[in-house]
Amino acid sequence: MSVQVEPIEDFNQYKELVDSGDTIVLAFCIPVTPEASRLLSILTREADRANSHGAEVKLFEVDPFRLKEIADDCNVKRTPAVVAFKDCKESGRVTGFNPQEIEEMMRKLY
């Protein structure tokens, strides 16, 4: 079963996810754009691959304009950006749409 991308609704949900210690990946992108669709497609494919290797990666989408507090907390200055957390701390980051860097970052999660 393919990993589903869930939207983050507020700062409290974000903090709970990071503090859970789970492996989470946040995609900071403008919703409903072609770039966001391509980014989420790559992340879903790579999360599926990671999970097939025994990882438990969860994907979340963050609208950086609606949820500026989260973007600020993650120090995201431009989109798209991908930030991964594992064991309650940042474990990877890619700024800009660079599929190869995104794939490499995701592969470090397993």
Buried (B, 14 or more C-beta within 10 A) or exposed (E): EEBEBEEBEEBEBBEEBBEEEBBBBBBBBEEEEEEBEBBBEBBBBBBBBBBEEEBEBBBBBBBBEBBEEBBEBBEBEEBBBBBBBBEEEEBBBBBEBBEEBBBEBBBEBB
